[in-house]
Amino acid sequence: MEAGTAGSIISTWFSKAAEGFTRGDPLEVPLPALLLIAAGAALLTVPRPAWRWFGLFVTFVHELGHAFAALMTGQLVKGIQLRFDHSGQMHSMGRSRFAAAWTGFWGYPVPALVGALLVWAAINGWAGFALSAGALVLLAALLFIRNAQGLLIALGCAGISVLLVWFASPPAVSGITLGVGMALLAGAVRDWFKVLSVHTRRRRSLHSSDAFILYQRTGVPAVFWLSAFAAVIAASAAAALWCLRQVAG
């Protein structure tokens, strides 16, 4: 591919992405279609074969949550590692105990928060904005990936978002944004039960739990952090259900 052709393609894609930063029509979807979208979200998160793949995206969002929290407290993000077993790690540089606790907290709740925001965006006409912004964030995140498995995962996530910006029609973007938002909420709940099981049945893996790491850093018991994760996830789910109720009503 010639440099001029590649530049033209990139320029065209960014033009399409820029077009998404406008408000479209609010989502109007009949209840049967809404139930089908919800069923699609469940199919991404409940069956193990589908979760094996979609869970990688949830893990990516989880680690990006840590990264954004680190940036909010003035820390330097050194890199992100992702693995095919749904584990990940974000490395940052900072000395403040508060910054470490803040960064460590915003992992498990973030997929739920993003999911609720996507549901709200889809329903209120901002699905294109959400898709364009998400694609740009995922592309920028490639700069911080520090392992081969993580690069493949991040390229897959970013590649899908890039293709959706290019090819998806506005109605399709709204439906996909709504479905992904629901799936992220369900994925956050699934991951919370997974970390809870680490503290109740699989204690050999405690070192991998954000709640346990937060306990080590702050001295505050892990049960507090698990409860705080659950509170944010539950609030996000409640907000999303309220938005969906407006549409269904």
Secondary structure as the mmCIF struct_conf table of DSSP 4:
data_model
#
loop_
_struct_conf.conf_type_id
_struct_conf.id
_struct_conf.beg_label_comp_id
_struct_conf.beg_label_asym_id
_struct_conf.beg_label_seq_id
_struct_conf.end_label_comp_id
_struct_conf.end_label_asym_id
_struct_conf.end_label_seq_id
HELX_RH_AL_P HELX_RH_AL_P1 ALA A 3 GLU A 19
TURN_TY1_P TURN_TY1_P1 GLY A 20 GLY A 20
BEND BEND1 PHE A 21 THR A 22
HELX_LH_PP_P HELX_LH_PP_P1 ASP A 25 LEU A 27
HELX_RH_AL_P HELX_RH_AL_P2 LEU A 31 THR A 45
BEND BEND2 VAL A 46 PRO A 47
HELX_RH_AL_P HELX_RH_AL_P3 ARG A 48 MET A 72
TURN_TY1_P TURN_TY1_P2 THR A 73 GLY A 74
HELX_LH_PP_P HELX_LH_PP_P2 GLN A 75 GLN A 75
STRN STRN1 LEU A 76 LEU A 82
TURN_TY1_P TURN_TY1_P3 PHE A 84 ASP A 85
BEND BEND3 HIS A 86 HIS A 86
STRN STRN2 GLY A 88 MET A 93
HELX_RH_AL_P HELX_RH_AL_P4 ARG A 97 PHE A 105
BEND BEND4 TRP A 106 GLY A 107
TURN_TY1_P TURN_TY1_P4 TYR A 108 TYR A 108
HELX_RH_AL_P HELX_RH_AL_P5 PRO A 109 ILE A 123
TURN_TY1_P TURN_TY1_P5 ASN A 124 GLY A 125
HELX_RH_AL_P HELX_RH_AL_P6 ALA A 127 ALA A 141
HELX_RH_3T_P HELX_RH_3T_P1 LEU A 142 PHE A 144
STRN STRN3 ILE A 145 ILE A 145
BEND BEND5 ASN A 147 ASN A 147
HELX_RH_AL_P HELX_RH_AL_P7 ALA A 148 PHE A 167
HELX_RH_AL_P HELX_RH_AL_P8 PRO A 170 THR A 200
TURN_TY1_P TURN_TY1_P6 ARG A 201 ARG A 201
HELX_RH_3T_P HELX_RH_3T_P2 ARG A 203 SER A 208
HELX_RH_AL_P HELX_RH_AL_P9 ASP A 210 THR A 218
HELX_RH_AL_P HELX_RH_AL_P10 ALA A 222 ALA A 248
#
